[in-house]
């Protein structure tokens, strides 16, 4: 006899796996060290942060351009600017940070045209920090190295073994720092010199 399965309306599924009620709506998974199966694509951590200011600003400009084109006809300059706005949304609307298979990776936008990755074995330290407002959003050069940010002021500062530092903006710096430290503790992934 098969037990009857009751449906829980609060239960969510992410990539076919159940998530507890109240699970993160932005596809974030974190497993404590030692539970990963070792298969490629078995994520230790992944979080996508949306750039509400970028999305809102570009959307407003796109609506104004579309309204102008509707009332005054198609103007090629306006159509070109609209295309640029859509391109900006495609490459800079979100920032996804993941720690998987011994690699820290960031990816801007749903397209993933701008991406960067670092082996966790080359990371010396990870510290949760708060960026000043004037550091801005996007990819910036700061006194603390390159800043990869999409929204907000929270970030993790990462110091590499070669002394270089950079920051990754996130709205959950503690969880990202914990995921990087857990992956470092496992010692997984190739070092830069070993490739």
Buried (B, 14 or more C-beta within 10 A) or exposed (E): EEEEEEEEEEEBEBEEEEBEEEBBEBBBBBBEBEEBEEEEEEBBBBBBBBBEEBBEEBEEBBEBBEEBBEEEEEEEEBEEBBEEBEBBBBBBBBBBBBBBBBBBBBBBBEBBEBEBEBBBBBBEBBEBBEBEEEBEBBBBEBEBBBBBBBBBBBBBBBBBEEEEBBBBBBBBBEBBBBBBBBBBEBEBBEEEEEE
